[in-house]
Amino acid sequence: MRVDLYTKVILTLIAGLLLALVLRPTSVEAQSSNQDLYFEPGYTQLRKPDGTASIQGKMAIDMKTGNIWGFPTGVEGPYPVNFTDTKPPTSRPFLLGKFDLVAAK
């Protein structure tokens, strides 16, 4: 009789904890709204502000500061390519300009 009471108490405790685990509120987002960088879809011709270079690449906007960054890819494609090296290249961004996000509010 003592084992039966112990088993019922343990099973009730397990069921209660499982129910609490299932019913707890969770927040799931497919796309986070607090991203710092927004990457424009596709790729575009990037021109350095000083006029020293014009190259294909991706454009990103820092949503906190309004800075517009250019990530050169070197080709008409969404990621950097270097045909002379077997290691994956790294695209170093350069500042293209700035959006005044405060004035837009």
C-alpha positions as CSV (number, residue, x, y, z in Angstrom):
1,M,0.0,0.0,0.0
2,R,2.9,2.4,0.7
3,V,4.5,1.8,-2.7
4,D,1.1,2.5,-4.4
5,L,0.8,5.9,-2.8
6,Y,4.5,6.7,-3.6
7,T,4.0,5.8,-7.3
8,K,0.8,7.9,-7.5
9,V,2.5,11.0,-6.0
10,I,5.6,10.7,-8.3
11,L,3.4,10.2,-11.4
12,T,1.2,13.1,-10.5
13,L,4.3,15.3,-9.9
14,I,5.7,14.3,-13.3
15,A,2.4,15.0,-15.0
16,G,2.2,18.4,-13.4
17,L,5.7,19.3,-14.4
18,L,5.1,18.2,-17.9
19,L,1.9,20.2,-18.1
20,A,3.8,23.3,-16.8
21,L,6.4,22.8,-19.4
22,V,3.9,22.5,-22.2
23,L,1.8,25.5,-21.1
24,R,4.6,28.0,-20.5
25,P,4.5,31.0,-22.8
26,T,7.2,31.0,-25.5
27,S,8.0,33.5,-28.1
28,V,9.1,32.2,-31.5
29,E,9.8,34.5,-34.5
30,A,10.7,33.3,-38.0
31,Q,12.4,36.6,-38.6
32,S,13.8,38.7,-35.8
33,S,12.8,42.4,-35.8
34,N,15.9,43.6,-33.9
35,Q,18.4,43.0,-36.7
36,D,21.1,45.6,-37.0
37,L,21.9,45.2,-40.7
38,Y,19.4,45.0,-43.5
39,F,20.9,43.5,-46.7
40,E,19.3,44.7,-50.0
41,P,18.2,41.8,-52.1
42,G,20.4,41.0,-55.1
43,Y,23.6,42.9,-55.9
44,T,24.4,46.3,-57.4
45,Q,27.2,48.4,-58.7
46,L,29.0,50.0,-55.7
47,R,30.9,53.2,-56.2
48,K,33.3,54.4,-53.5
49,P,32.5,58.0,-52.4
50,D,36.0,59.2,-53.3
51,G,35.5,57.9,-56.9
52,T,38.5,55.6,-56.7
53,A,36.6,52.4,-57.4
54,S,33.4,51.0,-58.8
55,I,32.7,47.3,-58.2
56,Q,29.8,44.8,-58.0
57,G,28.6,43.9,-54.6
58,K,25.9,43.8,-51.9
59,M,24.5,46.8,-50.1
60,A,23.7,46.8,-46.4
61,I,22.0,49.4,-44.2
62,D,22.7,49.6,-40.4
63,M,19.2,50.1,-39.1
64,K,20.4,51.8,-35.9
65,T,22.8,54.4,-37.3
66,G,21.6,54.7,-40.9
67,N,25.0,54.0,-42.3
68,I,25.0,52.4,-45.8
69,W,27.8,49.8,-46.3
70,G,29.0,48.3,-49.5
71,F,30.3,44.7,-49.5
72,P,32.2,44.1,-52.7
73,T,31.8,40.7,-54.3
74,G,34.0,41.3,-57.4
75,V,31.5,39.5,-59.6
76,E,27.9,39.8,-60.6
77,G,26.8,37.6,-57.8
78,P,25.6,37.7,-54.2
79,Y,28.8,36.5,-52.5
80,P,32.6,37.3,-53.0
81,V,34.5,35.2,-55.5
82,N,38.2,34.9,-56.1
83,F,39.1,32.7,-59.0
84,T,42.9,32.8,-58.3
85,D,42.8,31.4,-54.7
86,T,41.3,28.2,-53.3
87,K,40.4,29.8,-49.9
88,P,37.0,31.5,-49.6
89,P,37.5,35.3,-49.8
90,T,36.3,37.8,-47.2
91,S,34.5,40.9,-48.4
92,R,35.6,44.0,-46.4
93,P,32.8,46.7,-46.3
94,F,33.3,50.3,-47.1
95,L,31.0,53.2,-46.1
96,L,28.8,54.4,-49.0
97,G,26.8,57.1,-47.2
98,K,24.2,57.6,-44.5
99,F,20.4,57.8,-44.2
100,D,19.1,60.3,-41.7
101,L,16.7,57.9,-39.9
102,V,15.9,60.5,-37.2
103,A,14.5,62.9,-39.8
104,A,12.3,60.2,-41.3
105,K,10.3,59.8,-38.0
